[in-house]
Amino acid sequence: MRKMKSYVSGSISAHLDTDKNEGAFREAAKKLSDLGYETIVPHDIPPLEDWDGNWVAHMRADLIEMLSNADFVVTLPNSESSEGTEIEGWLARKMKMPVIPICNIRAADEMIWPEGSVFIKKMEVSHA
């Protein structure tokens, strides 16, 4: 069976430091990897149309990657006021993707996935 893939969502543009909170994203990616998941980190996604530094171009690219390749979304602490995290979480929920705070993540075989999520439907079909 393939590894489930997570998309890490958290505050980026609100951080004035040069790394844009990248350390927190990498730490989450390591935790997820240690638990057996593949991970998508927004810092690794190039913006659309070479609009480097343009929030909209980055968000559009991130949303495309999240919807195309992730099974679920993991949110970082203290990102409640992040507009990007709000958009990613809203869209993921509308698309029946689980959105889970990093503190609630467990190994895949220990997770209780929300009923009706896209991932659960995919697993039911593959085992049928």
N, C-alpha and C positions, 0 to 999 in steps of 0.2 A: 504494500500500500504506500502511496506517496505521502510525503510529509505535508501537514497542513501549513498554510502560509498566512502569516500575520502582517498587518500593516500597522506601523507605529504612528500614532497621532498625538501631537502635543504642541505646545507653544513654541514658535520659531521666531517670527518677526518681532515679537515684543521684546526679545532679548537684544540688547544693544551691543553685546560683546561680539567679537569677530566670528566665533564659532556657531552663533545662533542656536545655542542650547544643544549642540551636536553631542556633547558628552552624555547627556541624559538619554538621548536616542540610542547611542551606541551601547550604553549600559543595559538598556531594555532589550536591545537586540541580542546581547550576550546571554542575558537571562533566558530569553525565549529560545535561543539556540541550545542552551544547556538543557532545556526542557523538551527538546526534540522538534522544534518548529523552524521553518524557514521564515525569514523576516524581510520585509520591505521597509526601508528607512527613507523618508522624503529627501534627506540630504543627498541621496544617491541618484535622484531623478532629475534629469536636465529639464529646464523650463522649456515651454513651447516657443517656437519661432525666434529663438535666440534673444528673448526678452529678459536677459539676466537682470536680476534685481527687481523685476516687476512681479508684485504679489499675485496678480490675476493669472499671469502666465505660469507661475509656479503652482498655484492651486489647481488650475485646469490639468496640468501634467500629472500632479499628484492624484487627483480624483480619477483620471483615466487609468493610472497604474493600480490604484486601490480597487476599483471596480473590475478591472480586467484580470487581476492576478491574485488578489487576497481572498482568503476564506473568512477571515474575521479581522476586526480592528481592536487594537490594544491602545488604551489611553494612558498618558503619563500623568503623574500627580501635578496639581497646581496648573492645569490647563483649562479650567472651567471658563475663564474669561477670554480664551483664544477664539477668535472668529473662525479661523481655519479648522480648529478642532470641532467647533460647533457644526460647521458645514459638513465635515467628514463624517461625524457621528450621525447627524440627521440623515444624510444620504445613505449611509451604510444601513441604518435601521429601516429606512424606506425600501431598501433592496433586500431586506431579510438577512442581513449579515450581522452576526453577533458583535456587539461592542462591549468590551470588557476592560475594566481598570486593571492596570499591570499588577496591582496587589492581589487580584483575584485569580490570576493565571496559575494553572497547575499543569502537570504533564498531560498530554493529549488523552491518554487512557484514564486519567483521573478527572477530567473536566466533565461538567454537566452542561451540555450545550442547550441553549434556549430552544424550546419546542417550536417547530415551524421554520427554523433558520435554513438558509440555502444550503449550508454545509451538511446539516442533518439530512435534508432531502437527497443530496448528492450521495451520501453514505448509504442511505436506504436503497437507492437505485443500484449502486455498485455491488451490494450484497445480495440483491434479488436474483 
